[in-house]
Amino acid sequence: MGSRVQLAVELFMQGYGCCQSVVCAFSDLYGLDEEMALKVSAGFGGGVGRMRLMCGTCSALVILAGLEKGQTRGEDREGKAACYQLVRDLLESFKQRNGSINCAELLQMSGLKAETNTAQPDERNAEYYRVRPCARKVESAARIFAEYLNSQNT
């Protein structure tokens, strides 16, 4: 699973959003091709459309939890509960490791201003990658999901 964690970080460093990077690294396990995985997860970057709400990597964990355990029948309350519990467990693990699941808070913890008044993404350059915590959050979320998958296989 380490290669999936590395893939998520590589995708982020290629300019994909944090949510896209994490979802795409695991998408083949659920029959999603890369293009569909990138499209489904595209709007969650920047804390959902750059509104600095829930961190995109956490949104990725929610998407992956749905792919893993999401119920497919409306009346399946047990399936819904299992999915919700997985979401809660994954996000709690992220929060314990990173201090928050909120994009604005994660940026402020790194000393950055969490601008929310524009949908325009920042230019990806050396300075962007140097000052932002995002690559580390991508790695953390991918590692959390890989650990979850490993625990299911043992």
C-alpha positions in Angstrom: 0.0 0.0 0.0 3.0 2.3 0.4 3.1 2.7 -3.4 -0.5 4.1 -3.3 0.6 6.6 -0.7 3.5 7.6 -2.9 1.3 7.8 -6.0 -1.1 10.2 -4.1 1.8 12.5 -3.3 3.1 12.3 -6.9 -0.3 13.2 -8.3 -0.5 16.2 -6.0 2.9 17.4 -7.1 1.8 17.1 -10.7 -0.9 19.7 -10.0 -4.0 17.6 -9.1 -6.1 18.7 -6.2 -5.6 17.1 -2.8 -8.9 15.2 -3.0 -8.2 14.1 -6.6 -4.7 12.8 -5.6 -6.0 10.6 -2.8 -9.1 9.3 -4.6 -7.2 8.5 -7.8 -4.5 6.6 -5.9 -7.1 4.0 -4.8 -9.7 4.3 -7.5 -8.7 1.1 -9.4 -9.7 -0.9 -6.3 -13.3 0.1 -6.9 -13.5 -0.1 -10.7 -13.1 3.6 -11.3 -10.8 4.6 -14.1 -8.4 7.5 -13.6 -10.4 10.0 -15.6 -13.7 9.3 -13.7 -11.9 9.4 -10.3 -10.3 12.7 -11.2 -13.7 14.2 -12.3 -15.7 12.9 -9.3 -13.2 14.4 -6.9 -12.3 17.6 -8.7 -14.6 20.0 -6.9 -13.5 19.1 -3.4 -10.0 20.8 -3.6 -9.3 23.9 -1.5 -11.7 22.7 1.2 -14.6 22.3 -1.3 -14.4 24.7 -4.2 -11.7 26.7 -2.4 -14.1 27.7 0.3 -11.7 26.4 2.9 -14.2 24.0 4.5 -13.4 20.4 5.0 -9.9 19.6 3.8 -10.0 18.0 0.3 -8.0 15.0 1.6 -10.7 14.4 4.2 -13.3 14.6 1.4 -11.3 11.9 -0.4 -11.6 9.8 2.7 -15.3 10.2 2.7 -15.5 9.3 -1.0 -13.3 6.2 -0.5 -15.4 5.2 2.5 -18.5 5.3 0.3 -16.8 3.2 -2.4 -15.7 0.7 0.3 -18.9 0.5 2.4 -21.6 2.7 0.9 -25.1 1.1 0.9 -26.8 0.7 -2.5 -30.4 0.2 -1.2 -32.3 3.0 0.4 -33.7 0.8 3.2 -30.3 -0.6 4.1 -29.9 1.2 7.5 -27.2 -1.2 8.7 -25.1 -0.5 5.5 -25.6 3.2 5.9 -24.5 3.0 9.6 -21.4 1.0 8.6 -20.4 3.6 6.0 -21.0 6.4 8.4 -18.9 4.7 11.1 -16.0 4.2 8.7 -16.2 7.9 7.7 -16.1 8.9 11.4 -13.2 6.5 12.1 -11.1 7.7 9.1 -11.8 11.4 9.8 -11.0 11.0 13.5 -7.7 9.4 12.7 -6.9 12.3 10.3 -7.9 14.8 13.0 -5.7 13.1 15.6 -2.7 13.1 13.3 -3.1 16.5 11.8 -5.0 18.6 14.4 -8.1 19.4 12.3 -10.1 18.3 9.3 -10.8 21.9 8.3 -8.8 23.3 5.4 -8.7 26.9 6.8 -7.5 25.6 10.2 -4.8 23.4 8.6 -3.5 26.3 6.6 -3.5 28.7 9.6 -1.7 26.0 11.7 1.0 26.3 9.1 1.0 30.1 9.3 -0.8 30.8 6.0 -3.8 33.0 5.5 -6.7 30.9 4.5 -8.2 33.1 1.7 -11.7 32.1 0.8 -13.0 35.0 -1.4 -12.0 33.6 -4.7 -12.4 30.4 -6.6 -9.1 31.0 -8.5 -6.6 28.4 -7.5 -3.1 29.5 -6.5 -0.3 29.0 -9.1 1.5 25.8 -8.5 5.2 26.7 -8.2 8.1 25.9 -5.9 7.0 28.5 -3.4 3.5 27.0 -3.3 4.8 23.5 -2.5 7.4 24.9 0.0 5.0 26.7 2.2 1.8 24.7 2.1 1.1 21.7 4.3 -1.0 20.1 1.5 1.4 17.4 0.3 1.8 16.2 3.9 -2.0 16.1 4.3 -2.3 14.1 1.0 0.3 11.7 2.3 -1.4 11.4 5.7 -4.9 10.7 4.3 -3.6 8.2 1.8 -1.6 6.5 4.6 -4.7 6.4 6.8 -6.8 4.7 4.0 -4.0 2.3 3.2 -3.7 1.3 6.9 -7.5 0.8 6.9 -7.3 -1.5 3.9 -4.4 -3.4 5.4 -6.3 -3.9 8.6 -9.2 -5.5 6.6 -6.8 -7.9 4.9 -5.4 -9.3 8.1 
